[in-house]
């Protein structure tokens, strides 16, 4: 996400009555939430789960 765009979104969020929001752009997602006293918390998404490789195929021996 473009840093200038993110900064503008943060400023608008801080000055609004919105308490929590999540933004997704392409494959990037961030979550904004206001804590006690209006402090803004930016939470990056959790890392994507790693998929295990498919099981190896067993080829029978032909004699």
TIDOKOL-313230 format. One record per residue: residue in three letters; x, y, z of N, C-alpha, C in turn. Coordinates in steps of 0.05 Angstrom, whole numbers, padded with zeros to 5 digits, always signed. Each point is the difference from the previous one (the first is absolute). Layout:
<pts>
ALAXYZXYZXYZ/...
</pts>
This chain:
<pts>
UNK+00017-00023+00000-00017+00023+00000+00018+00025+00000/UNK-00007+00019-00016+00015+00025-00002+00001+00014+00027/UNK+00024+00008+00008+00004+00012+00026-00015+00027+00003/UNK-00002+00015-00021-00015+00026+00001-00029-00005+00004/UNK-00010-00021-00014-00029-00007+00003-00006-00009+00028/UNK+00018-00017+00011-00003-00010+00027+00000+00023+00021/UNK+00018+00019-00004+00002+00023+00019-00026+00016-00001/UNK-00011+00004-00024-00025+00015-00003-00023-00015+00014/UNK-00001-00026-00004-00021-00017+00012+00002+00002+00030/UNK+00024-00002+00011+00004+00002+00029-00009+00027+00011/UNK+00006+00022-00014-00009+00026+00009-00030+00002+00000/UNK-00013-00010-00021-00029+00001-00001-00012-00018+00022/UNK+00012-00023+00004-00010-00018+00021+00002+00012+00028/UNK+00023+00013+00006+00004+00013+00026-00020+00022+00005/UNK-00008+00014-00021-00019+00022+00003-00029-00007-00003/UNK-00006-00025-00002-00027-00009-00004-00011-00013+00025/UNK-00026-00007-00001-00013-00014+00022+00002-00030-00003/UNK+00013-00009-00021+00003-00029-00005+00018-00012+00020/UNK-00007-00022+00012+00016-00013+00021+00018-00022-00011/UNK-00008-00012-00022+00015-00023-00010-00006-00003-00030/UNK+00020-00008-00015-00005-00005-00028+00023-00018-00011/UNK-00006-00013-00022+00020-00017-00013+00000+00007-00030/UNK+00025+00004-00010+00003+00007-00028+00015-00022-00015/UNK-00010-00006-00024+00014-00020-00017+00004+00013-00027/UNK+00025-00002-00009+00007+00010-00027+00018-00021-00012/UNK-00008-00010-00023+00014-00023-00012+00002-00022+00020/UNK+00023-00009+00008+00003-00022+00019+00009+00010+00027/UNK+00000+00027+00005+00008+00011+00025-00024+00009+00016/UNK+00000-00007+00026-00022+00007+00018+00012+00012+00025/UNK-00012+00022+00009+00007+00012+00026-00025+00004+00016/UNK+00002-00001+00026-00022+00005+00018+00006+00023+00018/UNK-00018+00020+00001+00004+00023+00017-00021-00001+00023/UNK+00009+00006+00024-00018+00000+00023+00009+00022+00019/UNK-00020+00014+00012+00006+00020+00020-00002-00013+00027/UNK+00021+00005+00016+00001-00010+00027-00009+00021+00020/UNK+00006-00005+00026-00006+00020+00020+00013+00027-00006/UNK-00014+00022+00003+00010+00026-00005+00003+00007-00029/UNK-00011-00017-00017+00000+00005-00029+00026-00008-00014/UNK+00018-00014+00014+00025-00009-00013-00007-00020-00022/UNK+00013+00004-00023-00005-00017-00023+00020-00023-00001/UNK-00010-00024-00004+00016-00024-00003-00002-00010-00028/UNK+00023-00004-00013+00000-00012-00027+00010-00028+00002/UNK-00016-00019-00009+00007-00028+00002+00004-00012-00028/UNK+00024-00009-00006+00003-00013-00026-00013-00028+00001/UNK-00007-00011-00023-00013-00026+00000+00019-00022+00010/UNK-00011-00021+00010+00017-00022+00008+00013-00013-00025/UNK+00023-00012+00003+00013-00012-00023-00018-00022-00012/UNK+00002-00003-00025-00016-00021-00014+00010-00027+00010/UNK-00019-00019+00004+00009-00027+00008+00016-00013-00022/UNK+00020-00015+00008+00017-00014-00019-00012-00027-00006/UNK-00004-00006-00025-00012-00025-00008+00022-00021-00001/UNK-00007-00024+00009+00019-00022-00001+00001-00010-00029/UNK+00023-00009-00009+00001-00010-00027-00017-00025-00003/UNK-00010-00005-00024-00017-00024-00004+00017-00025+00005/UNK-00013-00021+00008+00014-00025+00005+00013-00011-00025/UNK+00023-00013+00003+00014-00011-00023-00016-00023-00011/UNK+00000-00003-00026-00014-00022-00013+00018-00024+00000/UNK-00011-00022+00007+00015-00025+00000-00007-00015-00026/UNK+00021-00005-00015-00003-00015-00025+00008-00029+00005/UNK-00017-00019-00005+00006-00028+00004+00023-00009-00019/UNK+00016-00018+00010+00022-00011-00017-00012-00021-00019/UNK+00006+00003-00025-00010-00020-00020+00024-00017-00008/UNK-00004-00026+00002+00022-00019-00007-00009-00016-00024/
</pts>
